[in-house]
Amino acid sequence: MAQKPSIPKGTRDFGPVETARRNYIFDTVKSVFRTFGYAPIETPAMENLSTLLGKYGDEGDKLLFRILNSGDAFSGVDFSSIAENGCDSKALSLAVCEKGLRYDLTVPFARFVVQHQNDLSFPFKRYQIQPVWRADRPQKGRYREFYQCDVDVIGSRSLLNELELVQIADKVFGRLDVNVCIRINNRKVLTGLAEISGFPDKITDITVAIDKIEKIGLEAVEAEMLEKGLTPDAVKVIEPVLLLSGDTASKLSAMKSLMNGGSASGAVSETGLKGLEELETLFGLIETADVKQDVELDLSLARGLNYYTGAIFEVKAKDFAIGSICGGGRYDNLTGIFGLPDMSGVGISFGADRIYDVLNGLGKFPSGLNSSADIVFANMGDAEVRYIIPVASALRDTGIACEIYPEPAKLKKQFDFADRNNIPFLSITGGDEVAAGTVNIKNLGTGEQKSFPADDIEAMAAFIRI
């Protein structure tokens, strides 16, 4: 019995229509990146595990896809030694896996910067559009293999870089005709929150819990913080921040009061105050930049990745229910783990697969993307095909995508072919047209039909481009 073909859960095939639509997203994103002076790079699908482990927190490490050293990776493993240490799964994994599929594009980018630092000019601005892999539970809007479209600048601490990323998000989603809300916070504020609650050493636990607030709600977040060792009094200090509402100015004012000794604990956080100062400056810059999309200060925004140290961003579609479709932030010393300290960077990542789902759900893809060609020439016989070949070739030189139906067939079959492939124009050029030196072209959408001299390629192209 033949094996039923399948692919791993959390992955997808893409046919011609899907691929054309994905390329539309990639091309749109690239075009915006380039207008801000970002250059493209690529890195390998696999990285050394030493590069990846410990960069995404314990939960992130669990989602790394590991690659066996070889097809017989277990042959040289000392299982007795591993068993003596409690059959630790991490030890076994490290014994047979030295490499893993990349989890994101930011850590490989940091490795790239350090490895090629002598060839780069700083600040270095790059964009990268490649797939990443996460051993997550597949569900709507969440895949195990998906593309990220990253844009980062490294080697500068200026908040103008953060402004530029907000502008990039604004322009990308403006061109895609998607209404979004760009939410912004600062990890220094979250660090300050941990400090005034009396648990500065619990910053990771606090941010991981807060990052889940939209999924599990405030009560569950508070319960998780209590489970991680925070006291009820500490949670009471954090809770008002998660419930804070109002405009940006009022939120910043309230937070300054809290960080300056106004919380129940009476503690002061210089780190938190610094983060609020950065937010105030950034929102001031945004006001000058004529950003069209909604921008909001969201003090519950945490983004669980451990390497963020400053501004953090998250973008959500307003008219379609799905998780964040873009996010990122400032990282001050990500390259330090690879031997290049104090190289601050900031970037954001566009989730191409979720953006695809949003555009598809809202019907925002341009209709022309569904076409495999602009025109198909019907095959009316050998002599007619020989007559059409140079015409089709000349049209291709003008940028018109042309097909010639490969064999003579009933016209209904050739019409059906054009319809199934969403080809908007059909040419039925038979013996009469060959004798007259003309080409007949029909707009299948409107029914309009015209005849052109075979050498008037420009007129044909203009008609097809209507």
Residue pairs with C-beta under 8 A, 6 or more apart in sequence:
7 13
8 144
9 138
9 144
10 136
10 138
10 142
10 143
10 144
10 145
11 143
11 144
11 145
12 143
12 145
14 22
16 372
17 369
17 370
18 356
20 369
20 370
21 356
21 359
21 360
21 365
21 369
22 147
22 352
22 356
24 365
24 366
24 369
25 149
25 176
25 352
25 355
25 356
25 359
26 129
26 147
26 149
26 352
28 172
28 175
28 176
29 127
29 129
29 149
29 172
29 350
29 352
30 40
30 127
30 129
31 175
32 168
32 171
32 172
32 175
33 127
33 151
33 168
35 171
36 125
36 151
36 164
36 167
36 168
37 125
38 125
38 126
38 127
38 151
38 153
39 125
39 126
39 127
40 126
40 127
40 128
40 129
41 109
41 112
41 126
41 127
41 128
42 128
42 130
43 102
43 105
43 108
43 109
43 111
43 112
43 128
43 130
44 102
44 108
45 101
45 102
45 130
45 131
46 67
46 99
46 100
46 101
46 102
47 99
47 100
47 102
47 107
47 108
47 111
48 98
48 99
48 100
49 64
49 66
49 94
49 97
49 98
49 99
49 100
51 107
51 108
51 111
51 338
52 64
52 100
52 102
52 103
52 107
53 61
53 64
53 100
54 61
55 103
55 107
55 306
55 307
55 334
55 337
56 63
56 64
56 103
56 104
56 107
56 305
56 306
57 204
57 208
57 304
57 305
57 306
59 208
59 304
60 103
60 304
60 305
62 135
63 103
63 134
63 135
63 136
64 100
64 101
64 103
64 134
64 135
65 100
65 101
65 133
65 134
65 135
65 144
66 93
66 97
66 99
66 100
67 97
67 99
67 100
67 101
68 96
68 97
69 96
69 97
69 98
69 99
73 96
73 97
74 96
77 92
77 95
77 96
78 95
82 88
82 91
82 92
82 95
85 91
101 132
101 133
102 108
102 132
102 133
103 132
103 133
103 134
104 132
104 148
104 150
104 349
105 128
105 130
105 132
105 148
105 150
105 349
106 150
106 152
106 307
106 328
106 331
106 334
106 347
106 349
107 307
107 334
109 126
109 128
109 150
109 152
109 154
109 347
110 154
110 331
110 334
110 335
110 337
110 338
110 345
111 338
113 120
113 124
113 154
113 335
113 340
113 343
113 345
114 335
114 338
114 339
114 340
115 338
117 340
122 154
122 155
122 156
122 343
123 153
123 154
123 155
123 156
123 161
124 153
124 154
124 155
125 151
125 152
125 153
126 151
126 152
126 153
127 149
127 150
127 151
127 152
128 148
128 149
128 150
129 147
129 148
129 149
129 150
129 352
130 147
130 148
131 145
131 146
131 147
131 148
132 145
132 146
132 147
132 148
133 144
133 145
134 144
135 144
136 142
136 143
136 144
138 144
140 322
141 322
141 323
141 353
141 354
141 357
142 323
143 353
146 351
146 352
146 353
146 354
147 351
147 352
147 353
148 349
148 350
148 351
148 352
149 349
149 350
149 351
149 352
150 328
150 347
150 348
150 349
150 350
151 165
151 168
151 347
151 348
151 349
151 350
152 328
152 345
152 346
152 347
153 161
153 164
153 345
153 346
153 347
154 335
154 343
154 344
154 345
154 346
154 347
155 343
155 344
155 345
156 344
157 332
157 344
159 278
159 281
159 282
159 285
159 311
160 285
161 346
162 282
162 285
162 310
162 311
162 330
162 346
163 282
163 285
163 286
163 289
165 313
165 328
165 346
165 347
165 348
166 182
166 184
166 282
166 286
166 289
166 291
166 295
166 313
167 289
167 291
168 348
169 180
169 182
169 293
169 313
169 315
169 326
169 348
169 350
170 182
170 291
170 292
170 293
172 326
172 350
173 179
173 180
173 293
173 315
173 326
174 292
174 293
176 355
176 359
176 364
177 364
178 317
178 319
178 320
178 355
178 358
178 359
178 362
178 364
179 293
179 294
179 317
179 318
179 319
180 293
180 294
180 315
180 316
180 317
180 318
180 325
180 326
181 293
181 294
181 295
181 296
181 315
181 316
181 318
182 291
182 293
182 294
182 295
182 296
182 313
182 314
182 315
183 295
183 296
183 297
183 298
183 301
183 313
183 314
183 315
183 316
184 279
184 282
184 283
184 295
184 296
184 297
184 298
184 301
184 311
184 312
184 313
185 279
185 297
185 298
185 299
185 300
185 301
185 302
185 311
185 312
186 275
186 276
186 278
186 279
186 310
186 311
186 312
187 207
187 275
187 303
187 308
187 309
187 310
187 311
187 312
187 329
187 330
188 271
188 272
188 274
188 275
188 276
188 278
188 309
188 310
189 255
189 259
189 272
189 275
189 276
189 279
189 299
190 203
190 206
190 207
190 210
190 275
190 302
191 200
191 203
191 269
191 271
191 272
191 275
192 259
192 269
192 271
192 272
192 273
192 275
192 276
193 206
193 237
193 238
193 241
193 269
193 272
194 200
194 201
194 202
194 203
194 206
195 267
195 269
195 271
195 272
196 237
196 258
196 259
196 263
196 265
196 267
196 268
196 269
196 272
197 206
197 230
197 234
197 235
197 237
197 238
197 263
197 265
198 231
198 233
198 234
198 237
198 265
198 267
199 206
199 229
199 230
199 234
202 225
202 228
202 229
202 230
204 306
205 225
205 228
205 229
205 230
206 225
206 228
206 230
206 238
206 302
207 302
207 303
207 304
208 302
208 304
209 221
209 224
209 225
209 228
210 221
210 238
210 242
210 300
210 302
211 302
211 303
211 304
212 220
212 221
212 224
213 221
213 242
213 300
216 224
218 239
218 242
218 243
221 242
222 235
222 239
225 234
225 235
225 238
226 232
226 235
230 238
233 264
233 265
234 265
236 264
237 263
237 264
237 265
240 258
241 255
241 258
241 299
241 300
242 299
242 300
244 251
244 254
244 255
244 299
245 251
246 254
248 283
248 296
248 297
251 297
251 299
252 276
252 279
252 280
252 283
252 297
255 272
255 276
255 299
256 273
256 276
258 272
259 268
259 269
259 272
259 273
259 276
260 268
260 273
261 267
261 268
275 310
278 310
278 311
279 297
279 311
282 311
283 295
283 297
286 295
294 318
298 314
301 312
301 314
302 312
303 312
303 314
303 327
303 329
305 329
307 331
307 334
308 329
308 330
308 331
309 330
309 331
309 332
309 333
310 329
310 330
310 331
310 332
310 346
311 329
311 330
311 346
312 327
312 328
312 329
312 330
313 326
313 327
313 328
313 329
313 348
314 324
314 326
314 327
315 324
315 325
315 326
315 327
315 348
316 322
316 323
316 324
316 325
317 325
317 358
319 362
320 357
320 358
320 361
320 362
322 354
322 357
322 358
322 361
323 354
324 351
324 354
325 350
325 351
325 354
325 355
325 358
326 348
326 349
326 350
326 351
326 355
327 348
327 349
327 351
328 346
328 347
328 348
328 349
329 346
329 347
329 348
330 344
330 345
330 346
331 344
331 345
331 346
332 342
332 344
333 341
333 342
333 343
333 344
334 343
334 345
335 341
335 343
335 345
336 342
336 343
358 364
359 365
370 422
371 401
371 421
371 422
371 423
371 424
372 401
372 403
372 421
372 422
372 423
373 401
373 402
373 403
373 421
373 423
374 400
374 401
374 402
374 423
374 424
374 425
374 464
375 395
375 400
375 401
375 402
375 403
375 423
375 424
375 425
375 426
375 427
375 441
375 464
376 402
376 403
376 404
376 405
376 414
376 417
376 418
376 421
376 423
376 425
376 426
376 427
377 385
377 388
377 391
377 392
377 402
377 403
377 404
377 405
377 426
377 427
377 429
378 405
378 411
378 414
378 426
378 427
378 428
378 429
379 385
379 404
379 405
379 406
379 407
379 408
379 409
379 414
380 408
380 428
380 429
380 430
380 431
381 408
381 430
381 431
383 431
383 434
384 429
384 430
384 431
384 433
384 434
385 404
387 429
387 434
387 454
388 404
388 427
388 429
388 439
389 404
391 439
391 454
391 457
391 460
392 402
392 404
394 457
395 402
395 457
395 460
395 461
395 464
396 402
397 457
398 457
398 458
398 461
399 461
400 460
400 461
400 464
400 465
403 423
405 414
405 417
411 428
414 426
415 426
415 444
417 423
418 426
418 444
419 444
423 444
424 443
424 444
424 445
424 464
425 441
425 442
425 443
425 444
425 464
426 441
426 442
426 444
427 439
427 440
427 441
427 442
428 440
428 442
429 438
429 439
429 440
433 439
433 440
433 451
437 453
437 454
437 455
438 451
438 452
438 453
438 454
439 451
439 452
439 453
439 454
439 460
440 449
440 450
440 451
441 449
441 450
441 451
441 452
441 460
441 463
441 464
442 448
442 449
443 449
443 463
443 466
450 463
452 459
452 460
452 463
453 459
